[in-house]
Amino acid sequence: MIVDYCLESFDRLPGTEELMAIRVAHVGTGNVGRLALSELIANPAFELTGLCVSSPEKVGKDAGALCGVGLDPGTVTGVAAVGDLDAVLAAGPDCVVYCAMGDTRLPDAMADVMRILAAGVNVVGSAPGLLQHPWGVMPDKYIARVEDAARQGNSSVFISGVDPGFINDLIPFALAGTCQRVEQVRCMEIADYATYDGAEVMHYMGFGRPLDEVPMLLQPGVLGIAWGTAIRQLAAGLGIEIEQITESYQREPAPEDFDIAVGRVAKGTLAALQFEIRGMADGRPAIVIEHITRLRPDLRPDWPQPAAGGGSYRVEITGEPSYAVDIVPSSRKGDHNHAAIVGAAGRIVNAIPAVVAAPPGIRTTLDLPLITGKGLYAPNDLVVT
């Protein structure tokens, strides 16, 4: 009886009531967006309050029908897609998952995020990538506008992904935190993009285009901006003063015509790409981000190869001790490219509770608590015991 009384009293204490689901709206149903949306629908920790899309043909469709392979076929949520961001915000979500394209529509994406923040709604997202860690990359006046919108709405924003994303911050920070000395950090993506169906991103990178054309990604300074946020965040976490960011690339033409997910790659057009972005300190490359992207595995065999399958990530710490860690994404629902996108979606969706609880402003991996995957355990008969 005494125990029952004590437990009943405990149940009445503030903070011991059952946690309510976080009200979340979603923007964008591209590659990352579809999978993030499926996680929101499937996870009882979240209540989907609205969905905003940019394609007129998607307006009016149930959110469950726009998730691709992320959910069981026929899932019905009762939430219909709209084309109006204000209508989504009017439903009063606690957070918006923003997965609209940011690379090729940066001003619009920034304006969307500031509008959401000023309305008093938190943001997690895969774009705009410049907000991963904008200091030293974006002009201060633009950072101030985002911070002002966040203060106005008492809201916060966290942008992340895979690379740039947790491969360039969470993983190297965990490794570097065990070292006595760090001389260099190198983060690599080594992947075959033949099955990647993001046509806009492939065009942005120049794949299938003549080599006498310089695509947007390879215009002078663009690589340093796109991955400069990752280099600056690593530098901030490690206490490194970056003197300058340098960049370089190599390209390889297709030896003959062949087909990939987004169409035909003609002979002589871009079929493999290697680039590096280096954060220089004391005249040395202290932080290096390198990508090796092929459309066929036989191209440029002299470049680094993936650890397994069609793609992997590699984080190298040179120091005492040194580390070389290969990360090989895989999925029961797709190949390495699909698995990496699942990881990008999971990184932002799983951060929602921490971002909702965070102080207003631009939040990064450096100031958010560790996102552990709490509540995601689910036994599966396919797992061997």
Beta strands, then each sheet from edge to edge (+ up, - down):
strand 1: 22-27
strand 2: 46-52
strand 3: 81-82
strand 4: 95-98
strand 5: 122-125
strand 6: 156-159
strand 7: 181-192
strand 8: 244-253
strand 9: 258-260
strand 10: 263-265
strand 11: 270-281
strand 12: 284-294
strand 13: 311-320
strand 14: 323-327
strand 15: 361-362
sheet 1: 3+ 2+ 1+ 4+ 5+ 6+ 15+
sheet 2: 8+ 11- 12+ 7+ 13- 14+
sheet 3: 9+ 10-
end
